[in-house]
Each structure stands twice: as structure tokens, then as C-alpha cells.
Amino acid sequence: MNKIALITGGSRGLGKSAALKLAENKVDIIFTYHSNQQAALDVVAEIQRLGQKAVALQCDIRDTASFSVFERSLSKILQEQFARSDIDFLLNNAGTGLHATIEETSIGDLEEMFNTHVKGPFVFTQKMLPLIKSGGHIVNVSSGLTRFSFPGSAAYAMAKGAVEVMTRYMAKEFATKNIRVNTLAPGAIATDFRGGAIRDNQQAQAMVSSVTALGRVGEADDIGKIISSMFSEGFDWVTGQRIEASGGMIL
């Protein structure tokens, strides 16, 4: 029986790469997308070409009131399409960025960051927890910006800092269910995140490369491979940890 991963924000960027790398390792995928249904269907097709089952479900991680309906839909899909009542892995990945100084950040901006990166994943995990089987694994995506600081990232980094604390508490409490929880903190990655702020800016890429031990900007597949590794049996004795994947940025 194949293992099943549930990924939030799996239609693009790091979530898409994680879905494809997991599928290459014979994991079936259920993922959420925010609004671009065609992009999600394209990812489903890619996963199916790799020989794995895939389902895309619309979900706004900020809309916590919708999670009960989502959970019922997910349970039905698991039974009807996977002959399962549970999942093995949960990747809390969905999110958006913000570039604004503290002086420029509005209350609405701050609420958006915490609703998206903290409140949403917290409540989503609560709802999904009964579906995660014993021996399962949750990975919460954070950011290298919780360790190093760049002006304009305060609200986003503060929210991700809360994610890392959340991970430790989840790891402690969910251990009684034999579920492991870890944080993955990517460094600067060349994706469409924040409008391609790294991918489409050669000056930004040069700056990041100059302060990164491995001498380049990260790619989505670098992170996808690490997520796939974290969900492997080789990670069974790791929980409550922050794993940074930044190529050695600002050591």
C-alpha cells in the first residue's frame, strides 16, 4: 500500500516540487490549491505520469471555518479513491510573503501574515490530526529569515518564528500519538514567491550567492528533495527540530 501525503499549496513553488519528488518515491499525493485550478490540474497530470495517484482540492488556508467541510471531503476521497481512512504525511506549506518595513506594515498586513502562516496551519492541523496515522509525520514550512534578518521581512519572519514554536509544541503533544513534527526552514529560493523577488532579480541572486557557502541561490527542487527525505524512514528518530535548507546562507 502506497503512503499518502497531504500538501497545502501544492500547485506551485516548493509545494509542487515536494509533491513531484514524493511521487517519484512512490507516495500518492493529495494537495490543496488556492485559486488556479488549471495549474493544480497540471500538477495532478504530472504526478499521474509518474505512476502515482493525485487529487487537488481547493482550500484557502486563511478560511478556518471551511476546514470541517474540507475534512469531510478529504475523508470521502480517501475512502473512495485510495481505499484508506488515513494519511501518512502532512506538509503545511501554503503561504504568501510580504516585503514591507516595520513602519510600512499595517495592522491588516500583520494579521494577514499570522492568519496565513500561524492561525491557518494551527487549525488545519487540528482538523487533520484524526486522519494522520500512527507513525505519521508533519512538516511545517518556516524560513531562514527566522535566523537571519533582512529589512522588510519583519512581519513574515515573526509569523514564521511562531511556526517554529508551534512545531515544538506539536512534536511534544503529538508524540503520544506516535506522530513526529519538524520544521523545514528554506533559505532564498528562486521561485515565483513574492512575485519572483529572487528568481527575477539578478542583483538579489548575486547578493544571496555571495553570502551562501554553496555559492548559489536555492532552487525549488532542492527543497522538494529535502522534504521527500524528511518524510522517509531515515528521519524516523527526528522530531521537534528545525532543519534549515539554505545552502549555508550567512553562516
Rosetta blueprint (number, residue, H / E / L):
1 M L
2 N L
3 K E
4 I E
5 A E
6 L E
7 I E
8 T L
9 G L
10 G L
11 S L
12 R L
13 G H
14 L H
15 G H
16 K H
17 S H
18 A H
19 A H
20 L H
21 K H
22 L H
23 A H
24 E H
25 N L
26 K L
27 V E
28 D E
29 I E
30 I E
31 F E
32 T E
33 Y E
34 H L
35 S L
36 N L
37 Q H
38 Q H
39 A H
40 A H
41 L H
42 D H
43 V H
44 V H
45 A H
46 E H
47 I H
48 Q H
49 R H
50 L L
51 G L
52 Q L
53 K L
54 A E
55 V E
56 A E
57 L E
58 Q E
59 C L
60 D L
61 I L
62 R L
63 D L
64 T H
65 A H
66 S H
67 F H
68 S H
69 V H
70 F H
71 E H
72 R H
73 S H
74 L H
75 S H
76 K H
77 I H
78 L H
79 Q H
80 E H
81 Q H
82 F H
83 A L
84 R L
85 S L
86 D L
87 I E
88 D E
89 F E
90 L E
91 L E
92 N E
93 N L
94 A L
95 G L
96 T L
97 G L
98 L L
99 H L
100 A L
101 T L
102 I L
103 E L
104 E L
105 T L
106 S L
107 I H
108 G H
109 D H
110 L H
111 E H
112 E H
113 M H
114 F H
115 N H
116 T H
117 H H
118 V H
119 K H
120 G H
121 P H
122 F H
123 V H
124 F H
125 T H
126 Q H
127 K H
128 M H
129 L H
130 P H
131 L H
132 I E
133 K E
134 S E
135 G E
136 G E
137 H E
138 I E
139 V E
140 N E
141 V E
142 S L
143 S L
144 G H
145 L H
146 T H
147 R L
148 F L
149 S L
150 F L
151 P L
152 G L
153 S L
154 A H
155 A H
156 Y H
157 A H
158 M H
159 A H
160 K H
161 G H
162 A H
163 V H
164 E H
165 V H
166 M H
167 T H
168 R H
169 Y H
170 M H
171 A H
172 K H
173 E H
174 F H
175 A H
176 T H
177 K H
178 N L
179 I L
180 R E
181 V E
182 N E
183 T E
184 L E
185 A E
186 P E
187 G L
188 A L
189 I E
190 A L
191 T L
192 D L
193 F H
194 R H
195 G H
196 G L
197 A L
198 I L
199 R L
200 D L
201 N L
202 Q H
203 Q H
204 A H
205 Q H
206 A H
207 M H
208 V H
209 S H
210 S H
211 V L
212 T E
213 A L
214 L L
215 G L
216 R L
217 V L
218 G E
219 E L
220 A H
221 D H
222 D H
223 I H
224 G H
225 K H
226 I H
227 I H
228 S H
229 S H
230 M H
231 F L
232 S L
233 E H
234 G H
235 F H
236 D L
237 W L
238 V L
239 T L
240 G L
241 Q L
242 R E
243 I E
244 E E
245 A E
246 S L
247 G L
248 G L
249 M E
250 I L
251 L L
